[in-house]
Amino acid sequence: SSMRSSLFTFSLAVVLMKISALSLDGFGYNYFSRTNTKNVSLPMSRSDAELKGWVKSERKDGSVCQPGLGVEYTEGASTHSKNRPLSLFFEASKSGRLSAMSVRAWFSNSSFYNPDTWQLPSFGILEEGERWITVTTRNTAHICDTNAISLDRAVLGDRLLVNINSLSGQPLLSIPTTVPKERDGPWKFGACQSDMSRHWGYPLDGNANSLYGFDHGIHVLPIIPMYSVPDERHAGITALAFFTTEAQITFKNGGVWDASGTPAQLCSGNFCVDENQCEYGEANSVFHIFFVDQWTAPAQCGSTGSPACNAPF
């Protein structure tokens, strides 16, 4: 009996070791904030959200946990708004960790966005022209399970799945949590900017020239991931920049979006392409989510300079 018990204990220990080995600590630097021009700390758990004044959303369908996303909270009110377009989602389980985020934007012209990226929201539409993009950070099978037990130490999550609730039933794509291995693969190597680290772009049509913003940038994923430059070959993700090609409400007017970018910022500053050929219009907005304190070393450019397109690999 004692031998059987010992074997069981040993087997359980082996299983737990395997689970631990397979589990990731997740992405990020134990930090979560919005946005570049006016930094505001963001909650990493449901309990933290309530302490920071976020409110559990009240939706007409009565859903408590949105499939593929989680339990939704919005900043300062029970629903999103043009001034507060960010929703954070948390696991339904007791741990209540971050599980997803969504950013909403409003467009007056359908030619200003790609419907595969800025999708029609599956719930909570306030008015015509409203679109959203979602990023899920955990295994969707467990997000809405109230009895789920956390077996990993990933504070923010271990993946970045874009638009998990697409009509196809599959995410549009997965954003790498560590720096892409090819400089000119599906992801295109961009510039490093001090306090924001290395930018990468994803042309949806695979053509690097699309990073110039042809057709109002609808051929480019409207999320720019950034990666730490120190130890760049193995660097982790530091931030996501969501961008639109129609102006949204900026922080100067009570919103949260940064001011419109110039061609120098959007083309050469982000993607290392000639700003004189840049076709992004003046009516654009950018919204940053940081996974690192942008005043610390992982967000800087080191010896590469800023902005800079050279790299050690």
Secondary structure, DSSP 4 states (H G I P E B T S, - for coil): -HHHHHHHHHHHHHHHHHHHHHS---SSSS--EE-SSS-EE--SBHHHHHHTTEEE---TT--SSBTTTBEEEEESSSS--SS--EEEEE-SSTT-BEEEEEEEEE-S-GGGS-TTTSBPPSS---STTEEEEEEE-S-HHHHT-TT----S--SS-S--EE-TT-TTSS-SEE--SB--S-TBSSSEEEEEETTTEEEEE-BTTS-GGGGG-GGGGTTB-SEEEEE--TTGGGPBEEEEEEEESS---BGGGTSSBBPPPPHIIIIIHHH---GGG----S--EEEEEESS-TTSGGGS-GGG-SSB-----
